[in-house]
Amino acid sequence: MPTGDVETYHEDGQWKNRPEGNQRASSTHDTKSEAQARGRDMAVDRGAEHVIKKEDGRIGEKNTYPRERDPRDIPG
């Protein structure tokens, strides 16, 4: 099974997904929602964290898969 967190980010007018350790994006999308959905699938397959960045590059959201791996013990 592949390892490494998955990052969803905006670059050059497109939303992209890049697994940790890769220099280039694994997928490109026209909308953030499409990229998020694909990034989530990639993170679930890898059992990794999905880091979703805002258009300005700041982290907007983080999700850990599977959920029991999440180090935070609060719901949500």
RAQUIGI-V29873 format. One record per residue. RES is the residue in one letter. PHI is phi in whole degrees, -180 to 180 (* if undefined). PSI is psi as a letter, one per 30 degrees, with the letter a starting at -180 (999 if undefined). NEAR is the number of other C-alpha atoms within 12 Angstrom. Layout:
res=(RES & RES)
phi=(PHI & PHI)
psi=(PSI & PSI)
near=(NEAR & NEAR)
This chain:
res=(M & P & T & G & D & V & E & T & Y & H & E & D & G & Q & W & K & N & R & P & E & G & N & Q & R & A & S & S & T & H & D & T & K & S & E & A & Q & A & R & G & R & D & M & A & V & D & R & G & A & E & H & V & I & K & K & E & D & G & R & I & G & E & K & N & T & Y & P & R & E & R & D & P & R & D & I & P & G)
phi=(* & -64 & -124 & 108 & -65 & -113 & -112 & -106 & -149 & -106 & -155 & 53 & 79 & -132 & -94 & -134 & -122 & -140 & -71 & -55 & 97 & -84 & -85 & -116 & -68 & -88 & -150 & -127 & -146 & -79 & -122 & -64 & -64 & -64 & -65 & -62 & -62 & -68 & -63 & -62 & -59 & -63 & -67 & -63 & -61 & -90 & 64 & -129 & -92 & -108 & -103 & -108 & -99 & -78 & -59 & -83 & 96 & -78 & -69 & -104 & -162 & -135 & -134 & -107 & -128 & -68 & -57 & -67 & -80 & -62 & -71 & -83 & -102 & -108 & -69 & 115)
psi=(k & l & l & k & l & k & k & k & l & k & k & h & g & l & k & l & k & k & k & k & f & k & f & l & k & f & l & k & l & f & l & e & e & e & e & e & e & e & e & e & e & e & e & e & e & f & h & a & k & j & j & j & l & l & e & g & f & k & k & f & k & k & k & k & k & l & e & f & f & k & f & k & g & k & l & 999)
near=(10 & 16 & 19 & 23 & 30 & 41 & 44 & 45 & 39 & 29 & 23 & 13 & 14 & 20 & 32 & 34 & 39 & 33 & 33 & 24 & 14 & 16 & 10 & 15 & 24 & 22 & 29 & 27 & 24 & 18 & 21 & 26 & 22 & 20 & 31 & 34 & 24 & 28 & 41 & 33 & 27 & 34 & 34 & 25 & 22 & 22 & 26 & 30 & 33 & 39 & 32 & 35 & 28 & 21 & 19 & 14 & 16 & 15 & 17 & 17 & 20 & 27 & 33 & 30 & 26 & 19 & 20 & 16 & 14 & 18 & 14 & 12 & 9 & 8 & 9 & 11)
